[in-house]
Amino acid sequence: MQALIWVGAALTLAGLAGLGYCILRASRAKRLGLDDAAMRAELQRVVAINLGAVGLSALGLAAVVAGVLLG
């Protein structure tokens, strides 16, 4: 079960890195001062990445909890 905990922690950290990437990408888009259509398109891509990162973090945390409960 120790391996499950470590894999879950790695997944959680990867998800958190993805969230940080989303923050940087959205702030860069804001700083560039894009027009409305371009900003909307960029933020739609960021939302998709953000959703995947949150899902990955949740999956990792679930793996950690399962590893702790089973271990």
C-alpha positions in Angstrom: 0.0 0.0 0.0 3.0 2.2 0.4 3.4 2.3 -3.4 -0.3 3.4 -3.8 0.4 6.3 -1.4 3.5 7.4 -3.3 1.8 7.1 -6.7 -1.2 9.1 -5.4 1.1 11.8 -4.0 2.8 12.0 -7.4 -0.5 12.4 -9.2 -1.6 15.0 -6.8 1.6 17.0 -7.3 1.2 16.7 -11.1 -2.3 18.1 -10.8 -1.1 21.0 -8.7 1.5 21.7 -11.3 -1.2 21.7 -13.9 -3.2 24.2 -11.8 -0.1 26.5 -11.6 0.3 26.3 -15.4 -3.3 27.3 -15.8 -2.8 30.3 -13.6 0.3 31.4 -15.5 -1.3 30.9 -18.9 -4.4 32.9 -17.9 -2.4 35.8 -16.4 -0.2 35.9 -19.5 -3.4 36.1 -21.7 -4.6 39.0 -19.5 -1.3 40.8 -19.7 -1.2 40.5 -23.5 -4.5 42.4 -23.7 -6.2 40.2 -26.3 -9.4 41.2 -27.9 -12.7 39.6 -26.6 -12.8 36.7 -29.1 -9.2 35.7 -28.6 -9.4 36.0 -24.8 -12.5 33.9 -24.8 -10.8 31.2 -26.9 -7.7 31.2 -24.8 -9.7 30.9 -21.5 -11.8 28.1 -22.9 -8.5 26.1 -23.5 -7.3 27.0 -20.0 -10.6 25.8 -18.5 -10.2 22.4 -20.2 -6.7 22.0 -18.9 -7.8 23.2 -15.5 -10.6 20.6 -15.3 -8.1 17.9 -16.2 -5.6 19.1 -13.5 -8.3 19.2 -10.8 -9.4 15.7 -11.8 -5.9 14.4 -11.7 -5.4 15.9 -8.2 -8.6 14.4 -7.0 -7.6 11.0 -8.4 -4.3 11.3 -6.6 -5.8 12.2 -3.3 -8.3 9.3 -3.6 -5.3 7.0 -4.2 -3.6 8.4 -1.1 -6.7 7.9 1.1 -7.2 4.4 -0.3 -3.5 3.5 0.5 -3.8 4.9 4.0 -7.0 3.1 4.7 -5.8 -0.2 3.3 -2.4 0.0 4.8 
